Amino acid sequence: MTQSPELRHILLYCAMYTLLHGCSDGSDEIPEFVPFQQPTPNAAFIPGCEPIIPEEARPIVLAESFRGSFGSLDSEGSCQHEWPEPYLATCTEPLAQGAPDLRGLWADPETGYTERVEQCGNLVIIVGPRFTHGGYTTGDPADGVNDYVATGTCDRPISIALSYEGNSLLFQLDGNTVVTRSLEVTPQGEDELVWRFGPGLSERARMRRYCNLSVVP
């Protein structure tokens, strides 16, 4: 029997709900939260862990159309001081060929350091409570992070080129790599996003994926 698009949509949504929440036994107990370990779509940064509309049914919205729509300064010229809504929730362009999938809300369970990574096409945006650093991974500073140092004051401009190398996102200043974020896998098979910067690219955070801010340790 041929299934209508609406029926396929409903079946897919139900299957995803079952995978994420488990089957109901008729009780009112809320199941214990388990960190979400699969690549997280941009729409997951608001409640819920998966998009409802299947990828193949979504119109293509290119990353280039978001140029100039993100940054640490808001529309009124004030420096960011809280978590903004997702920038790329409506972007559907596939990730650039060879790009590691870093999308998700990441937190270091030891230090509590938390950031959000959004990707679409060759655009990547890293968001914290006091900064938004994003750009296109062309290796050209003009396409990269043209924003401010992440101090929450927006008084020190930066211009950083972005590119990918293997499973790492590189931030380069005058041809030198000054920051990296690398996707690594633990012996238990869980993804970790490792943030390194400073002399010798010292490790500063080792983060795990989570669904939303309310469940970050």
Secondary structure as GFF3:
##gff-version 3
##sequence-region A 1 217
A	DSSP	alpha_helix	5	21	.	.	.	ID=ss1
A	DSSP	three_ten_helix	42	45	.	.	.	ID=ss2
A	DSSP	three_ten_helix	55	57	.	.	.	ID=ss3
A	DSSP	three_ten_helix	63	66	.	.	.	ID=ss4
A	DSSP	beta_strand	104	107	.	.	.	ID=ss5
A	DSSP	beta_strand	114	120	.	.	.	ID=ss6
A	DSSP	beta_strand	123	128	.	.	.	ID=ss7
A	DSSP	beta_strand	131	136	.	.	.	ID=ss8
A	DSSP	three_ten_helix	141	143	.	.	.	ID=ss9
A	DSSP	beta_strand	145	148	.	.	.	ID=ss10
A	DSSP	beta_strand	157	165	.	.	.	ID=ss11
A	DSSP	beta_strand	168	173	.	.	.	ID=ss12
A	DSSP	beta_strand	176	185	.	.	.	ID=ss13
A	DSSP	beta_strand	191	197	.	.	.	ID=ss14
A	DSSP	three_ten_helix	199	201	.	.	.	ID=ss15
A	DSSP	beta_strand	202	210	.	.	.	ID=ss16
A	DSSP	three_ten_helix	213	215	.	.	.	ID=ss17
###
